[in-house]
Amino acid sequence: MLKTGILNPAVQSLLCRIRHTNTLVIADRGFPFWPQIETVDISLVDDIPTVLQVLAAIRANFIVGRIYQAREFAQVNNELVRQERARAFKGIEVIEEPHVELKRRVPSAVGLIRTGDTIQYGNLILESA
């Protein structure tokens, strides 16, 4: 039995299949469903867990080379939310692009983790290093 790290077996399985330059989506509760990629839904209630909580949990064993996020995030969220995200991204290259472009990357991802996050445009695509 696992005692530390990622305890969810579906998330653990998904992470074990990611290789160099593969991508993983961490999405909010309203993100569209893509039937062609594996989705692990760990949402419980609003904001549990959040996208940033999932990112923090997987960073211990996942080398993130870059993060893609929607440009709209900065336009609709307040300074406190933007600062929290900047702290969570420390040391990682961040690429901002229109949300429409971000969604075009989704079908090539290894999988998607759906959270309970309610932050507008809070979805991320992680590219492994």
N, C-alpha and C positions, 0 to 999 in steps of 0.2 A: 504494500500500500504506500502511495506517495504521501510524504509528510510536509513537503514544502514545494514552492514553485507553482506552476499551473496544475491545478487539481482536476479541472474539467477534462474528461477523456476526449471529447470531440475537439476541443481547442488544442489539446496536446497533440492529437493525431494530425490536425491541420498544420500546426507549426513544424512538425517533424518532416513534412513533405516540401517545405520551402527551401529552395537552393539559391545560389548566387544570382542576383538580379531578378528573382521572382518577386511578385507583389502580393500583398495581403491588404484587404480592405477592412477598416474598422469603421462601422457606420452607426448612425443614430437610429432611433426607432422608426422613423418615417422613410428611410432610404428604400428605393425600389428593390424588388426581388428580381434576381436574375436566375432563371432555372438552370442555366448551363454551368453555373459554378456552385460549389458547395457553400452552404450558408449554415453557420452555427449561431443559433439565436440564444443569447444569454441574458436577454432583457428580463427584468423582473417587474419593476414599476418605473414610473418617471424618474430618470436620472440615476437609476441603479441597474447595472453599473454605468459609468460614463465612458466616453471614448478615451479620455485621458487616463482614467483608472486602468482600462485595458492596456493602453500603451505602456503605462508604468509597469504593469505586471509582466508583460512579455519582454520588455527591454533587457531583463537580466539574462535572457538566453536567445535573443534575437538581435543580430547586428543590423541596425537600420542604416542604410546608406543614404537614403533621401526620403523625404515625405512630400507627397503631393496633397495640396489642399485647395479648396475653392477660394478664389479671389474675393468672392462675395462675403466670406467670413468676416473680414476686417470692416466691411461696410455696414454690417447689421449688428455687430456685437460691441459691447462697451469696452472701455480701456481695461478694466479689471479682468474680464474674460480673455482679452487678447494677451495681457501680461502673463496670466496663468498658462496659457498655451505656449507662449515664448519660453517660459521656464521649462516646460515639459519637453520642448524640442531642442534644448541646449545641446550643442555639439553635432547637430544633424542638419544637413542641407535641406532647406524648405523651398519647394517650387509651388508658386501660386498660379493658378490658371482658372479660367471661367468654369463654373460648375458643370456646364454642358460638356466641356472637354474632359473634366475629371471623370464624369460618368462614362465617357467613351473608353477609358482605361479599364473599367471594371471587368468586362468579359475575359480579359487575358489574365486576371488574378487567379492565384491558386485557390483562394477562398475568401469568404467574407464573414466577419464576426459582427453580428447585430447586437447593439447595446440598447439601453433604455434612455440614452442621452436625448435631451430636448434642446440643446444649443443649436441655433440656426447655422446651417452650412458647416457643421462640426465634423463632417466625414473626412477620413484620412485614407490615403493609399500609401502603404509602406513598401519601399523597395529594399530588399535585402542587399547587403554589401557583399 
